[in-house]
Amino acid sequence: MKRLAAPFTGPSTLKRARIGSPASDDSGETQRADWPAKMEEIEAARRFILECATAKTKTLIVPDKDADGLASGSILQQTLVLLGLPSSLITTHLVQRGNNIHDPSERAAMADLSPSYVFVLDQGSRRSLPVVDIPNHRALIIDHHQAAEDEFPSGSQHVTACNSPPVATSALLTYLICHPLHPAIEEQCAWLAVLGTHGDLGTNFKWQPPFPDMGNVLKRYTRKRLNDAVSLINAPRRTAAYNVPAAWEALTQATGPADLLANKALWAARAEVNAEVERCTHVPPKFSTDGRVAVLRMKSKAQVHPVIATRWAGHLKSAKLEVVMAANDGYLEGKVNFSCRVAKCARERRGGRGAVNIIELLNGIVEVAEDPSLKERLGESFARGHKEASGGVVPTKEFEEMMALMGVGAGSRKKLDPVTPVKKENTITNYFIKNGGSQRH
């Protein structure tokens, strides 16, 4: 682990930070009492973290595999060490390929570590058994994915940004929770909050209120380096080897994005992913009967479907198009992993008002099925995530039933609607041939 500042030994009075502080009005007070989450949840999370650090007992951190999840885990780990929890008492559990924290194998693996405190970050949530089968353990869920108030593991405590729009990322939420707990957190972790936020909200994200002012962070490290770091940290989990530990190790040892940019293993992973994206991205889309959904099918052991969905969503145009779905039949045997993104043309038509809700759209499709068991058979991993970035992992048979319900490919248009012509030099295929080396997340 990298060298950290001396552990925090007691409370201190902190001035409002200049880097990464919550946006404020002229009085210096935070503008939104409910942002980035309910204040009572944030204060309870801070007490939980302080209690954990003071208890000096086995602690487990369970971050998600992407840039946002790993950044939130790193922020929390550094915070706990700064607060005096020995690093030898902190263990990390990284969920295996195709699994989630609720799978029996993952719950058993976490229980084998015998933690007293468990932190689950950016994993999404659902109503379930306790995080681990250990009496008297304490669990804190830090998240921003869509979830109802009762959709959390039994006995756990949670803080979620999903009900406080504009929704903050898990890394930013973790950073803002931890920020007042130690004066060194800003210096060590502000860049991680930016990295996680750009990983989920886009590399061109504008830091406007109520989001904190990260201008000094962007100036110090540069937006380009931070965005390149996002791509590098996301690459290992997208490879066929699913090497998330390499990304976690690189991130927790880094003092800034420059350390990640010097990591040859991360660059090799990104090159592998870029090559696979290039191989899979040229499949022609097929439309649902109503024209609202464009579906791209592919077979790959790599997790390229989210990247391809994002790319096509930014460039495919049609008068009725709302959602682009990239479905991967080759990632997990017997299942289809699919990612959905809101089409840029749909955002433009709506002018930012009445945004497309992918979760509602997916649920609406299966609700009209003649067989009422389809929703249950699709499983708990169907239509998870965010309103504008959702997807699922579902059995192949049930996915094909959903495709039939949508009428995908039945009378599908052979070209884009004439009201939005695309010139030959600007086609999606030519775009990716010219830009195959870049990678958006």
Secondary structure, DSSP 8 states (H G I E B T S, - for coil): ---------S-------SSSB--B-TTS-BS-TTSSS-HHHHHHHHHHHHHHHHHT--EEEEE-SSHHHHHHHHHHHHHHHHTT--GGGEEE----TT--TTSHHHHHHHHTT--SEEEEESS---SBS-SSS-TT-EEEEEE-S---TT-SBTT-EEEESTTSSS---HHHHHHHHHGGG-TTHHHHHHHHHHHHHHHHH-TT----TTS-B-HHHHHHH-HHHHHHHHHHHHHHHHSTT--HHHHHHHHHH-SSHHHHHT-HHHHHHHHHHHHHHHHHTT---EE-TTSSEEEEEE--SS--HHHHHHHHHHH---SS--EEEEEESSSSTTEEEEEEEE-HHHHHHHTTSS---HHHHHHHHHHT-SSTTHHHHH-TTEEEE-SSEEEEEEEHHHHHHHHHHHTTTTT--SS--TTS---GGG-HHHHHHHTTT----
